[in-house]
């Protein structure tokens, strides 16, 4: 899994970003279970997923704030 680029995330609609965040959180949970049981070999995927989620949440928050500023 590669990290998502900011430009690619910005092209998505807000609902698509929320769906990707949800999917990523589910995958992160599964990877954590694999890590605890000793089945996970590539632990770098945890870090990549966490950062992707943070990127998507940040961009979503920025777009929400921009919409609020535009409404004022």
WOBELVEN-V262745 format. One record per helix or strand of 2 or more residues. SS is the DSSP state (H for helix, E for strand). FROM is the first residue (numbers start at 1). TO is the last residue. If there is no record, write none. Layout:
ss,from,to
SS,FROM,TO
SS,FROM,TO
This chain:
ss,from,to
H,6,11
H,14,37
H,44,71
